[in-house]
Amino acid sequence: MAKITFLGLGVMGYPMAGHLAAKGHEVTVYNRTFAKAEKWVSEHGGTCAKTPAEASEGADFVMSCVGNDDDLRSVCTGENGAFSTMKKGAIFVDHTTVSAAVTRELYAVAKDAGLGFVDAPVSGGQAGAENGVLSVMCGGDQADFDAAEPMIAAYAKVCRRLGENGAGQLTKMVNQICIAGLVQGLSEGLHFAEKAGLDGEAVIETISAGAAGSWQMENRYKTMLADEFDHGFAVDWMRKDLGICLKTADENGASLPVTALVDQFYKDVQKIGGNRWDTSSLIKRLRHMG
């Protein structure tokens, strides 16, 4: 069993840290809102700390799942950041969806300090985190990945190294690009079915068995038909991720016309108050338009 620190107890990090504790690891948690860290300890045991530095002292692995590039820099290298107290040879595993640029920046700082760094963004949403079946896409040195993978396995269905540092984040961008187009297509299909007077549930039960089937269709069509959008990844976070995708595409020359369009559709959803609705709320925009 390892001594593990988990930084960030949001809707993803809270259950992920819980799976590590359930496996018998010695887990210390940190959260910006300390009361949430105390609540986690009351449910799972372990200890909590008031700063990333305090939480990470003596840890074999430090996992993070925070908000964005600035949040990640803060918990790594900011005042009372984790890198300042991590022991030589310890490995930092970042599950946040951030830019490949900040990942490369922090990888270099970690290496200079004698630390390992694995970028390991996840897919599968809150349900995947709670059920321990996330897909984890990793970048970094092979030795660091090999050491970290048994820890990540506590909450992963699939965990794979895709290449050197930054490859995990680039793969997560592919994931979000694919999701954006799928959700828009599903929204348009369901909207069309409604306008055509069809039974949307019957339609999806029929076509999902064919070439149109997808995870989004299987897991979101019922709540979309019911006009319920509190079941997953928030629009605000999706726009953050798509912004990273589009900026990176500008840098590498990729053409992402559908992604750019869907990003603007999510902007429309924000304008009608859907910042915290889940990503399937694209259909709400269509209904709002009539």
N, C-alpha and C positions, 0 to 999 in steps of 0.2 A: 504494500500500500504506500501511496505517495503523500507528501505534504503539498497541498494544492491551495492556491488563492484564486478566488473568483471576484473580478471587479465588474460591477454593473448588474443589478438585479431587476431588470425590466421584465416584460412579458416573456422574453426568451431566456435571459440569464437566470432568473429565479428558479425555474424548473431544471435548467441545465446543471446548475450548482447542486440542486437537490439530487440529481442522478449520481453525481460524483460522491456525495455523502452516503447515498444508499449502497454504493459499491464498497464502502468501508474506508475511503480515503479520509485523511485528516484535512478538513476544509475550513479555511478562513475566508470570510466574505467582506466586501466593501461595497457600499452604495452611497451615492451623494446624499440621499435622504437616509440618515442613520437609523431612523425608526424601522425602515423596511429591512435593513440588515438584522436588526434585533428580532424582528418578526420571523425572518428566515431561520435564525438560530433557535428560536423557540419551537420551530417545527421540525428542523433537521439536525439539531445539535451543532457541533463545531463551535467556532468563535467568530466574532465580528470585530472590525477595526475602523477607526475614524479617518484614516488616510490610506491611499494606495501604498505608500511607503511602509507604514506600520503593518498593513495586511500582508505584504510580500516578503517581509524579512524571513529568511531561512527557508522559503518555499522551493520545492523542486520544479514546480510548474506554476505559472501565473496565467490564468485565462481572463480574457476581457470580452465584454459584450456591451458596448456603450453606444453613443448616438451618432457621432460624425467624426471627421478628421480632427477638429479642434478638441473634442472630448477625448479622443484617443491620445493625442499629444499630451494632454493634461495629465492623464493617469499614468503615462509612461515617463515623461521627462519634465513635467511641470513641477511646481512647488510640491514637495512631498510625493513625487512620482515614484512608481514602482521600481524603475531602473536604479534608483539611488540606493536601494537596500537589497536587491536581489543578489544572491550569492553567485560566484563564478560557476559557469556551467549550467545554471538554471535556464529554463526555456519559457519564453513568453509566447502564448498562443492567442492570437487576436481573432475573435469571431464577429467583430463589427464589420458591416459593409461600409468600406471607405474607399478612397482613391488608391490606385496602385502607387501614386507618387508619395503619399504619406507612409505607405507600407515600406517602400524602398528607403525612405529617409530614416525611419525608426529601425529598420533592419540594420542599416549601417551603424547607427548609434549603439545598438545592442551588441553587434559584433565587436566594436571597439571596446566595449565594457566587458567582454568575455561571456556574453549571454547568447543564447539561441533565440531565434524569432521565426515563428511560423504564421503566415497569414492564412486564416481558415474560416472565411465567411460561410454562412449556413443557409440552407433553403428547407422549407417545410412548415414554416409558420409556427404560431403559438401551439397548435395541436401537435406538430412534430416535435417541438421541444418538450411538451408535457409527456408525450408518449415515448420519448427517447428514440425517435426514428428520423432524425434529421439527415439531410445530405450535406456533407462537409467537404468543401473544395479547398485544397491546400496548396500553398507555395512555400518554398524555403529549402534549406539544405536537407539532403536525404537523411542524414544522421539525426537531425533535430526532429524531422517528421517521424522517423522510426521510433524515437523515444516518446513522442507525444501521442501517437496514434492509439496506444492502449488506453490512455486517459480519455481521449475524445470518444472512444468506443462506448463509453457510458451513456451517451445520448445520441449516437449516430447509427443510422441504418447503412449508410454508405460513407466512407471516408477515403479520399484518394488524393495523392500528390499529383498535381498537374504540371509541375515544373519548378523553376527557380523562384526566388522571392518575387512576389507580385502576381504570380500565375493564378493563385486562388482568387484574388480580387478580380482579375480579368475574366475568369470563368464565371464568377457571380454576375458580372456585367452581362455576359451571354445569357445567363438565366433570366435576368430581369428584362432584357430585350425580348426574349421569347415569350415571357409572360404577358408583357404589354400588348403585343399583337393578338395573343390568344384571348385575353379578357375582352378586348374590343370586339373581336369577331363573335364571341359568345354573346356579348351584350346586344350586338346588332341582330344576331339570329333570334334571340328571345324577344327582342322588341318587334321584329318583323312578325314573329308568330302571334304576338298579342294583337298587332294591327290587323293581321289576317283572320282573326277570330278562331285561331287554333288553340287546343289544349296544350299549353307549353310543357307541362309535365309529361304528357303522353308523347309529344314530339321528341323530347330529349331522351326519354326511355328507349325510344326507337332508334334514333340516330347515334346515340352514344355507343351502341354496339358495333357501329361501322367506322368508317374512316374519319368521321368528325370527332370521335371521342378524345377526351383529354382529362387530365387531373382537374383542371379548372371546371370543366363541364360536370364531372362526376361529383365534385365536392362543393360546388357553389350554385348550381342551377336552382335548387329548391329555395335557397335564401334569396336569390336574385328575384325569383318569381314572387316571393312573399314581401319584397321591398324591405329586406332586413340586411343591414350592412355593418354589423358589429361582430364579425366572425374571422378577423384576420388582420393582415398587414395594412396599416393606415395609409391613406392617400398622401399625407405629408411626407411620410418616409419613402413612398414609392417615387415621389417627385425628386426627393433628394438623390435616390439611386439613379433615376433616369438622367438627372443632371450630370452625374458622374459618367454615365455611359456616353452621353452626347459630347461632353468635353473631351473624353478620351478618343472618341471617334474623330473629332476635329484634329487631334494630334496624330492619329495613326492613319488617317485617310479613309476610314470606313464610311460607307454611306448608310444612314439609318433613317430613311424618310418616314417609315411607319412609326418608329419609336418617337421621333420628333413630333409627329402629329398626335400620338396618344398622350404624350407629355402635356400638350396643350389642352387636350380633352380633360386630363386630370386637373389642370388649372381651372377649367370651367367648373368642375365638381367642387373645388375649393371655394369658388365664388358663390356657390349656392349653399355653402355651409358644411361641406362634406370633408373637411380637413381630417377628421378622425374616423370617417367611414372607411371600411376596408376597400381593397382595390377593385372588387367586383361592382362597386358603385358606379362604374362607367355607364351602366344601364340607366341609372337615375338621371344622368345628364340627358339621355335620349328621351326619357319620359317627360322631363322638364321642358324639353323643346317642343313636345307635343307629338 
